[in-house]
Amino acid sequence: MKIAGKNPITELDYPDPDVIRVDDTYYMVSTTMHFMPGCEILRSYDLIHWEHLSYVYERLDSTEEQRLVGEKNCYGKGMWAASLRYHKGMYYICFVANDTGKTYLYTADDIEGPWEKRIIEGFYHDCSLLFEDDHVYIVSGNRNVRLQELKKDLGGPKEGGLDRILVSDSRNPGLGFEGSHFYKINGMYYLFLIHSLPDRWMRTQACYVSDSLTGEFRGGDVLCDTMGYCGQGVAQGGIVDTPDGKWYAMLFQDSGAVGRIPILLPVTWKDHFPVFGQNGHVPEEIEVHSTRPGYIYQPLVGSDDFCNGLLPRWQFNHDPDPRYYHLDALQGTYTITTREVCTELTQAVNTLTQRMSYPSCAAEVTVDASALKEGDVAGLCALQSCYAAVGITKHHGKYEVLMLDKKEDGILDMTEGTVVESHQMDFRLEADFCNMKDEARCYYRVNKGDWLPIGTVHKLYFKLDHFTGCRFGLFCYAAEETGGSACFRDFKYYDVDEIS
């Protein structure tokens, strides 16, 4: 059955995708960095619609940086650019974490886990695994892309094994080759890479091919297209075949503050070399066949009444501390208790997040602040380094509503608190990402009355310090003393079609 879809595919931040097919099912992984649980696996039967399947790990190493201890954090680090492979009945996921300097290998005989964690000796930036007969290879690197043979147990480099530079982009003044994806197809070896055009910033997809691992890899750029969107190129990701022999590439495009969104495009072959897209361009509309027509996918983001445990659409910002949060399915609440005093929302433990969606979205939540302590702040945020948040605080024994406005330059503005008589408040946050407008607006209401705007229109940015798309977040932190708490209920998520 044919299925039609439009690019971008998910309209959500799923960068650095790698995709495989096992029988009639497609699986995709992407970068999750500092969000826990991590290394999310998505499932599809048509490459256009995706749903959550599982996470590879609940926690990575639980270092102080991953647990937000004091001023420590792992923003912009954590898990990057996984390689997903299936070989002889076993699933393999390999990636580096830039805060630990380690290369992790997870294996499982079931894609849903449990996954066994191991460490590969060495650090393999943006790595890709290739299994061939009784040999296994790893390709990795930035600017200089290197092929190394691994031991059979994948514990590290094989002594005396193949070790060579395949291609180099060391003279590129911008982004040199990285994002390796390595395949053997019909007897030929294909290396797919991302880099920037040398004369300006624009992500570009390249491919190099050889008939042997010891031969010369020849090729060049295979896709240089912005889709007419703000000068942002489309690149980096995996390719996959369908049961009927067609090929597709799953890449991503920078889309401003909302993040990096997957793009699907057809791949054809000419003289053993891949041809990406249609006439050199990414199609806006794409048609594929579904292996399970009529299948109903569970949404990747959405509302939650907290009556069914913690749904997989939620991830914690850094490691959660279960001593300081509580889910009550009967009451339909999520409660955060403050663990330590901190001056920044971004250091607050147990902040619960969901991806924001392109081109615009909104969220609402009800907060019970009756258990806040003096100086505590709790509410709803657009989480990134220069965040926007609307919340309630306790000041001189009274409840006040305020907006937090963290500027791009790092300066934090707080609107003057508006005294409210109720300790229970509804908050709303709207975001507009269309054409990189990247603006957020905050609202509150008392006793289900009219929504009242608070603060200024906030400018959102995708910055390298966090290196992730903006997310809705439920937060509570202590500015003066610990032990206070806030209770969240009735989280509502609206996409562009539902925003009035």
CORUR-V795043 format. One line per field, one symbol per residue. psi: psi as a letter, one per 30 degrees, with the letter a starting at -180 (. if undefined). burial: b if it has 16 or more other ideal C-beta (glycine too) atoms within 10 Angstrom, else e. Layout:
BEGIN
psi=???
burial=???
END
This chain:
BEGIN
psi=kkkklkklefgljilhkkklkjcgkkkkllkfcgkkllikklklgffekllkelkekeldfhleefghkbgklhkgbakkilkklkjhgkkkkkllkfffglkkkkkkfkfgalkkklkkkljjkhlkkkkjbglklkkllkdjkkkkklleggfakkkglkjlkelkhffkfbjlkahkkkljkhflkkjklkllkffljjkkklkkklglfflkkkbakfkikfggjggklkljallkllfgglklkjalkkgbffajkkkkllklkjhgkkjkajhglkkekkklkkfikfkkkkkflalkggfhajlffkkkjakljffglkkjeefhlkkkkkelklfkefgkkgkklkklkkflllllkkkjgfgklkflkkbkljjaeilkkkakljjhflkkklkkjjlegfkjkklkkjklfkfkkkkkkkkjgkhheikkkklllkhgakkklkalkkklkjlfeegllkkkkklklkfellfllkkklhkkkkaeffk.
burial=eeeeeebbbbbbbbbbbbbbbeeeebbbbbbbbbbbbbbbbbbbbbbbbbbbbbbbbeebbeeebbbbbeeebbbbbbbbbbbbbeeeeebbbbbbbbbbebbbbbebeebebebeeeebeeebbbbbbbbeeeebbbbbbbbebbbbbbeeebeebbeeeeeeebbebeeeeebbbbbbbbbeeeeebbbbbbbbeeeeebbbbbbbbbeebeeebebeebbbbbbebeebbbbbbbbbebeeeebbbbbbbbbbbbbbbbbbbbbeeeeebbbbbeeebbbeebebebbeeeeeeeebbebbebeeebbebbbbbbbbbeebbeeeeeebbbbbbbbeebeebbbbbbbbbbbbbbbbbbbbbbbbbebbeebbbbbbbbbbbbbbbbbbbbeeeebbbbbbbbeeeeeeeebebeebeeebbbbbbbbbbeebebbbbbbbbeeeeeeeebbeebebbbeeebbbbbbbbbbbbbbeeeebbbbbbebbbbbeeeee
END
